[in-house]
Amino acid sequence: MQALTDRLRRRLDRAAARVATLFAAALVAVFAMPSPAMAEPQFYADCELDRVICAFGAQVGLPQGECMTTSATYGKTQVCVDYSGDHVYVRDGDADGYGAAAIVYSENGVAHRWCANNKGYGTWVHCNFNWVEEGDHAVAGGYIVQYYVEQMTQLWWWSGK
């Protein structure tokens, strides 16, 4: 009987050790991952550059301004620009799991402004930027595949608005 009790106790000790190891590994995995706040706004490699501003947009109902939609190749992303307030709106038009994004290029001042939609398919987000109105500007739309890979296409350009 004592031998059976000893074997059972050893098995329980090994099982407890395995559970403790798994628990410790889970804690490391959870605390080693950056929090969403730490990840913002570093959703794309360009965001590390001084000449770039990146923002996750705030979810809104409807956009304002001039709008265009990319082809299916670029995620059917819709982008609107309201020139009067330097606002950018981005709609995720494809349930592909990638976040839709827009980028505004400016000839003067900060060169690039990224507005990313991390709210999911069918949603609109809004980013409020401040760019120099003088000079040429361009807007592109698409989606971010991963930190170093994006699929974007130029939609339109303007000057002096």
C-alpha positions as CSV (number, residue, x, y, z in Angstrom):
1,M,0.0,0.0,0.0
2,Q,2.9,2.4,0.9
3,A,4.5,1.8,-2.6
4,L,1.2,2.7,-4.3
5,T,0.9,5.8,-2.2
6,D,4.4,6.9,-3.0
7,R,3.9,6.3,-6.7
8,L,0.7,8.3,-6.7
9,R,2.4,11.1,-4.7
10,R,5.3,11.2,-7.3
11,R,2.8,11.4,-10.2
12,L,0.9,14.2,-8.5
13,D,4.2,16.1,-7.9
14,R,5.2,15.7,-11.5
15,A,1.7,16.8,-12.7
16,A,1.9,19.8,-10.3
17,A,5.3,20.7,-11.7
18,R,4.0,20.5,-15.3
19,V,1.1,22.8,-14.4
20,A,3.4,25.3,-12.7
21,T,5.7,25.3,-15.8
22,L,2.7,25.9,-18.1
23,F,1.4,28.6,-15.9
24,A,4.8,30.3,-15.8
25,A,5.1,30.1,-19.6
26,A,1.7,31.6,-20.0
27,L,2.6,34.5,-17.7
28,V,5.8,35.2,-19.7
29,A,3.8,35.1,-23.0
30,V,1.2,37.5,-21.7
31,F,3.6,40.0,-20.1
32,A,6.2,39.8,-22.9
33,M,3.7,40.9,-25.5
34,P,3.4,44.6,-26.0
35,S,0.1,46.1,-24.9
36,P,-2.1,47.8,-27.5
37,A,-1.1,51.2,-26.0
38,M,2.6,50.3,-26.4
39,A,2.0,49.2,-30.0
40,E,0.4,52.5,-31.0
41,P,1.2,54.0,-33.4
42,Q,3.9,51.7,-34.5
43,F,1.7,49.6,-36.9
44,Y,4.0,50.0,-39.9
45,A,7.8,50.5,-40.3
46,D,7.5,54.0,-41.7
47,C,6.0,55.1,-38.3
48,E,9.5,55.0,-36.8
49,L,10.7,57.9,-39.0
50,D,10.7,61.5,-37.9
51,R,9.0,62.7,-41.2
52,V,6.0,60.4,-40.6
53,I,2.9,60.7,-38.4
54,C,0.9,57.5,-37.7
55,A,-2.5,57.2,-36.0
56,F,-5.1,54.6,-35.5
57,G,-8.4,56.3,-36.4
58,A,-11.3,56.8,-34.0
59,Q,-14.5,55.0,-35.2
60,V,-17.1,57.2,-36.7
61,G,-20.5,56.8,-38.4
62,L,-20.1,58.5,-41.8
63,P,-17.2,60.3,-43.5
64,Q,-17.0,63.7,-45.0
65,G,-15.1,65.2,-47.9
66,E,-13.9,63.9,-51.2
67,C,-13.9,60.0,-51.4
68,M,-12.6,57.2,-53.5
69,T,-12.5,53.4,-53.3
70,T,-9.6,51.2,-54.2
71,S,-10.0,48.1,-56.3
72,A,-10.4,44.6,-54.7
73,T,-6.6,44.2,-55.1
74,Y,-6.2,46.9,-52.4
75,G,-8.9,45.6,-50.1
76,K,-11.8,47.8,-51.4
77,T,-10.6,50.4,-49.0
78,Q,-12.5,53.6,-49.0
79,V,-10.7,56.9,-48.3
80,C,-12.2,60.4,-47.8
81,V,-10.3,63.6,-47.2
82,D,-12.0,66.7,-45.8
83,Y,-9.7,69.5,-46.9
84,S,-11.3,72.1,-44.6
85,G,-10.1,70.5,-41.4
86,D,-7.3,68.2,-42.7
87,H,-9.4,65.1,-41.8
88,V,-8.9,61.6,-43.2
89,Y,-11.5,58.9,-43.1
90,V,-10.8,55.2,-43.8
91,R,-13.3,52.4,-44.3
92,D,-12.2,48.7,-44.2
93,G,-14.0,47.3,-47.3
94,D,-12.8,43.7,-47.1
95,A,-13.2,41.0,-44.4
96,D,-9.7,39.8,-45.1
97,G,-8.2,40.2,-41.6
98,Y,-5.9,43.1,-42.7
99,G,-6.3,46.6,-41.4
100,A,-7.3,49.2,-44.0
101,A,-5.1,52.3,-44.2
102,A,-4.6,55.6,-46.0
103,I,-1.6,57.7,-46.4
104,V,-1.5,61.4,-47.2
105,Y,1.8,62.6,-48.8
106,S,2.7,66.3,-48.4
107,E,5.2,68.3,-50.3
108,N,5.7,70.7,-47.4
109,G,6.0,70.0,-43.7
110,V,5.6,66.4,-42.4
111,A,6.0,64.2,-45.5
112,H,3.6,61.3,-44.7
113,R,0.6,60.8,-42.5
114,W,-0.8,57.3,-42.0
115,C,-4.4,56.7,-40.8
116,A,-5.1,53.1,-40.0
117,N,-8.4,51.3,-39.4
118,N,-8.0,48.6,-36.7
119,K,-11.8,48.5,-36.0
120,G,-12.6,45.8,-38.6
121,Y,-14.6,45.2,-41.8
122,G,-17.3,47.6,-42.7
123,T,-16.2,50.3,-40.2
124,W,-15.2,53.9,-40.8
125,V,-12.4,55.6,-38.7
126,H,-11.3,59.2,-38.6
127,C,-7.9,60.8,-38.2
128,N,-7.4,64.5,-37.6
129,F,-4.1,65.7,-39.0
130,N,-2.7,69.2,-39.6
131,W,-0.9,69.7,-42.9
132,V,0.5,72.6,-44.8
133,E,-2.1,73.5,-47.4
134,E,0.4,75.0,-49.9
135,G,2.1,72.5,-52.2
136,D,1.2,69.2,-53.7
137,H,-0.5,66.4,-51.8
138,A,-1.5,62.9,-52.7
139,V,-3.6,60.2,-51.0
140,A,-3.2,56.5,-51.3
141,G,-5.4,53.7,-49.9
142,G,-5.0,50.0,-49.2
143,Y,-4.1,47.8,-46.3
144,I,-1.2,46.8,-44.1
145,V,-0.1,43.2,-44.4
146,Q,2.5,43.3,-41.7
147,Y,5.0,45.6,-40.2
148,Y,7.2,45.9,-43.3
149,V,4.6,45.1,-46.0
150,E,1.7,47.2,-47.3
151,Q,-0.5,47.1,-50.3
152,M,-1.3,50.7,-51.3
153,T,-2.4,52.5,-54.5
154,Q,-2.5,56.2,-55.2
155,L,-6.1,57.5,-55.4
156,W,-5.7,61.2,-56.2
157,W,-3.7,64.3,-55.7
158,W,-4.4,68.0,-55.0
159,S,-2.7,71.2,-54.5
160,G,-3.4,74.3,-52.4
161,K,-6.5,73.0,-50.5
